[in-house]
Amino acid sequence: MALIEAQANGLPCIVSDTIPNDAFITDLIKILSLNDTLELWADTIINTKRNNSNVYCEKIIKEGYDVSLIGTNIQVIYESKHHL
């Protein structure tokens, strides 16, 4: 969820190649191997710029990651389990 939230806010995300692809919703994701050098990780972080968050927030919502929708879904699940 943190990775999706970061993308919604237009933050570039530098992640390892062990992260599941279903979290890669935008073009803000840069994938590096855990076997890559520390220098490559550092250079990638230093040279990555922030983007316009409005564009990305809309894309995240279109993919179904709307906080109010998710909150409602969690409440429905909780209430159905609670009444058993």
C-alpha distance (Angstrom), angle and dihedral (degrees) to the residues before:
residue distance angle dihedral
M1 . . .
A2 3.80 . .
L3 3.81 90.6 .
I4 3.80 91.8 51.0
E5 3.81 91.2 46.5
A6 3.80 91.0 51.0
Q7 3.81 90.7 51.8
A8 3.81 91.0 49.5
N9 3.80 88.3 56.2
G10 3.80 92.8 50.8
L11 3.78 94.4 -109.3
P12 3.78 117.7 150.6
C13 3.77 110.4 -120.7
I14 3.77 122.4 -149.2
V15 3.78 108.1 -168.1
S16 3.76 139.6 167.8
D17 3.77 122.3 -102.8
T18 3.81 88.6 -110.3
I19 3.83 93.7 74.2
P20 3.85 113.7 103.9
N21 3.82 113.8 -103.7
D22 3.81 93.3 -129.1
A23 3.83 88.0 76.3
F24 3.82 90.2 59.5
I25 3.81 100.4 92.7
T26 3.80 101.7 144.9
D27 3.78 139.4 32.8
L28 3.81 88.9 -103.1
I29 3.80 91.9 92.2
K30 3.79 120.6 101.7
I31 3.78 114.2 -175.2
L32 3.77 123.1 -151.5
S33 3.76 130.3 174.8
L34 3.78 119.7 -113.9
N35 3.80 83.7 -128.5
D36 3.82 92.0 61.1
T37 3.78 116.7 106.4
L38 3.78 122.8 -92.1
E39 3.80 86.9 -119.8
L40 3.82 91.1 59.8
W41 3.81 91.2 48.3
A42 3.81 91.2 48.1
D43 3.82 94.1 46.3
T44 3.80 91.3 48.5
I45 3.80 91.8 50.7
I46 3.81 93.7 46.1
N47 3.82 94.1 47.4
T48 3.80 97.3 46.6
K49 3.80 117.6 102.7
R50 3.83 130.8 -156.1
N51 3.81 118.6 -109.4
N52 3.82 137.4 -149.0
S53 3.81 104.3 -71.6
N54 3.82 96.9 -158.5
V55 3.79 92.6 69.8
Y56 3.79 92.8 48.5
C57 3.79 96.0 44.1
E58 3.79 90.3 57.3
K59 3.81 91.1 49.3
I60 3.81 91.8 50.9
I61 3.82 91.3 50.8
K62 3.82 90.8 49.3
E63 3.81 88.5 54.1
G64 3.82 89.3 58.3
Y65 3.79 100.6 -100.2
D66 3.80 98.5 124.0
V67 3.81 111.7 146.5
S68 3.80 94.1 -141.2
L69 3.81 91.8 49.5
I70 3.78 92.5 47.7
G71 3.81 90.9 47.3
T72 3.80 90.4 52.6
N73 3.82 91.3 48.3
I74 3.80 91.6 50.6
Q75 3.81 90.7 48.7
V76 3.83 91.4 51.8
I77 3.80 90.9 50.1
Y78 3.79 91.9 47.4
E79 3.81 93.4 48.2
S80 3.82 92.7 47.8
K81 3.83 91.1 51.5
H82 3.79 92.9 41.9
H83 3.81 93.1 55.8
L84 3.81 94.7 53.4
